[in-house]
Amino acid sequence: MFPGLSRNGPRTMSRNRSCLYLRDVQCFCKEPWVVYIFDMLTHPAKQSIKMAVPLAIGAATIAVLYAGKRYFEGGRCHSTKRLDGKTVVITGGNTGIGKETAVDLAKRGAKGIVGCRNMEKGKAALKEIQERSGSTDVFLEKLDLASLDSVRKFADSILKSESRLNILINNAGIMMCPYQKTKDGFEMQFGTNHLGHFLLTMLLLELIKKSAPSRIINVSSIGHTLGSGKIHFDDINFERDYTPYEAYFHSKLANVLFTRELSKRLEGSHVTVNSLHPGAVKTDLERHFSAYLQILVVPARW
Ligand SMILES: NC(=O)c1ccc[n+]([C@@H]2O[C@H](COP(=O)([O-])OP(=O)(O)OC[C@H]3O[C@@H](n4cnc5c(N)ncnc54)[C@H](OP(=O)(O)O)[C@@H]3O)[C@@H](O)[C@H]2O)c1
């Protein structure tokens, strides 16, 4: 006898357990998936038809998810072109698409200048860019696109230190943030994504022209087609009615319109101006998304 166990105890417990067990088994056998498996094992003729349905649904789901992913991620660059001797400025290079682009351009031999608003994050990113690319010809400069004063200081520093600028990539961006204004009083997404880059491009344009053939790349988004499709001249800072997604689409439309107009004005100068949608990429851009929206975009960004 074990200490603490009465003679009646174990017998009572085993009676209770066996009753529970039988009842559980009865319930368990009525579970639809158990009935389904039992049916399939005992009726081999039905087996193939019944298997075909879930398999077809599974395969169709995977095919739709994969097709969606391929559609949203867009094209891939397979160019092996070298960029030795070229100088590139890229904004927002401390994370996401900007950082990956900086690594790729440095691997191709370009001199890179990365503009970042947060120097601590910028230093860590610079170290990573240099290590991954194997190039030490990459530099960091402070740039806050939400401050026109900071944009001017950044451009001044480039104009003083560089004798050429072959590629300007206006990449930095902010998406669907709560209502905020830039230091100069513009709605944050329009001010950062468009106005900051507009001023930067204008300040560097003479150097870019002097370095031709050269190019300006404005990272926009497919989002420019999703909003109202117009520039809100009557309420440019969304003071009357702010919706975070409409303000983002608005800023991205401004990127595209700016690109089209500038490319017209630079015709014949050997400066190419393009805007692009980079595809759906999993980055920090969704930092202001609600939990619900983050789940909703998973099929496009896995
Ligand atoms: N990811 C996508 O699926 C997707 C799709 C379409 C278009 N895009 C566009 O791609 C570009 C890059 O986005 P991402 O996906 O790489 O996003 P991300 O990971 O959030 O990177 C955005 C970069 O912009 C910087 N930035 C934000 N506000 C700034 C400011 N005021 N001054 C200077 N830098 C600022 C960020 O710096 P901090 O780290 O300091 O915030 C960061 O380096 C954006 O223009 C975005 O609209 C992305």
PDBQT file of the ligand as one rigid body, heavy atoms in Angstrom, charges set to zero:
ROOT
HETATM    1  N1  LIG A 401       7.323  48.272 -48.760  1.00  0.00    +0.000 N 
HETATM    2  C1  LIG A 401       6.432  48.301 -49.717  1.00  0.00    +0.000 C 
HETATM    3  O1  LIG A 401       5.693  47.333 -49.932  1.00  0.00    +0.000 OA
HETATM    4  C2  LIG A 401       6.280  49.540 -50.568  1.00  0.00    +0.000 A 
HETATM    5  C3  LIG A 401       5.301  49.541 -51.563  1.00  0.00    +0.000 A 
HETATM    6  C4  LIG A 401       5.161  50.664 -52.355  1.00  0.00    +0.000 A 
HETATM    7  C5  LIG A 401       5.989  51.747 -52.183  1.00  0.00    +0.000 A 
HETATM    8  N2  LIG A 401       6.929  51.746 -51.180  1.00  0.00    +0.000 N 
HETATM    9  C6  LIG A 401       7.780  52.954 -51.036  1.00  0.00    +0.000 C 
HETATM   10  O2  LIG A 401       9.124  52.536 -50.880  1.00  0.00    +0.000 OA
HETATM   11  C7  LIG A 401       9.845  53.538 -50.144  1.00  0.00    +0.000 C 
HETATM   12  C8  LIG A 401      10.678  52.861 -49.062  1.00  0.00    +0.000 C 
HETATM   13  O3  LIG A 401       9.799  52.279 -48.143  1.00  0.00    +0.000 OA
HETATM   14  P1  LIG A 401      10.171  50.987 -47.269  1.00  0.00    +0.000 P 
HETATM   15  O4  LIG A 401       9.149  49.977 -47.583  1.00  0.00    +0.000 OA
HETATM   16  O5  LIG A 401      11.595  50.638 -47.373  1.00  0.00    +0.000 OA
HETATM   17  O6  LIG A 401       9.822  51.560 -45.812  1.00  0.00    +0.000 OA
HETATM   18  P2  LIG A 401      10.681  51.674 -44.479  1.00  0.00    +0.000 P 
HETATM   19  O7  LIG A 401      11.348  50.377 -44.180  1.00  0.00    +0.000 OA
HETATM   20  O8  LIG A 401       9.748  52.237 -43.460  1.00  0.00    +0.000 OA
HETATM   21  O9  LIG A 401      11.792  52.744 -44.867  1.00  0.00    +0.000 OA
HETATM   22  C9  LIG A 401      11.457  54.091 -44.998  1.00  0.00    +0.000 C 
HETATM   23  C10 LIG A 401      12.699  54.928 -44.829  1.00  0.00    +0.000 C 
HETATM   24  O10 LIG A 401      12.331  56.304 -44.924  1.00  0.00    +0.000 OA
HETATM   25  C11 LIG A 401      12.891  56.988 -43.813  1.00  0.00    +0.000 C 
HETATM   26  N3  LIG A 401      12.158  58.196 -43.460  1.00  0.00    +0.000 N 
HETATM   27  C12 LIG A 401      10.887  58.318 -43.053  1.00  0.00    +0.000 A 
HETATM   28  N4  LIG A 401      10.616  59.591 -42.767  1.00  0.00    +0.000 NA
HETATM   29  C13 LIG A 401      11.758  60.307 -43.002  1.00  0.00    +0.000 A 
HETATM   30  C14 LIG A 401      12.128  61.653 -42.863  1.00  0.00    +0.000 A 
HETATM   31  N5  LIG A 401      11.288  62.583 -42.396  1.00  0.00    +0.000 N 
HETATM   32  N6  LIG A 401      13.382  62.019 -43.204  1.00  0.00    +0.000 NA
HETATM   33  C15 LIG A 401      14.280  61.106 -43.639  1.00  0.00    +0.000 A 
HETATM   34  N7  LIG A 401      13.990  59.808 -43.772  1.00  0.00    +0.000 NA
HETATM   35  C16 LIG A 401      12.742  59.419 -43.451  1.00  0.00    +0.000 A 
HETATM   36  C17 LIG A 401      12.873  55.972 -42.698  1.00  0.00    +0.000 C 
HETATM   37  O11 LIG A 401      13.716  56.371 -41.636  1.00  0.00    +0.000 OA
HETATM   38  P3  LIG A 401      13.413  55.879 -40.123  1.00  0.00    +0.000 P 
HETATM   39  O12 LIG A 401      13.858  54.452 -40.037  1.00  0.00    +0.000 OA
HETATM   40  O13 LIG A 401      14.213  56.804 -39.277  1.00  0.00    +0.000 OA
HETATM   41  O14 LIG A 401      11.945  56.031 -39.909  1.00  0.00    +0.000 OA
HETATM   42  C18 LIG A 401      13.359  54.764 -43.448  1.00  0.00    +0.000 C 
HETATM   43  O15 LIG A 401      14.745  54.796 -43.600  1.00  0.00    +0.000 OA
HETATM   44  C19 LIG A 401       8.796  54.507 -49.608  1.00  0.00    +0.000 C 
HETATM   45  O16 LIG A 401       8.810  55.669 -50.397  1.00  0.00    +0.000 OA
HETATM   46  C20 LIG A 401       7.487  53.761 -49.774  1.00  0.00    +0.000 C 
HETATM   47  O17 LIG A 401       6.399  54.639 -49.977  1.00  0.00    +0.000 OA
HETATM   48  C21 LIG A 401       7.104  50.656 -50.393  1.00  0.00    +0.000 A 
ENDROOT
TORSDOF 0
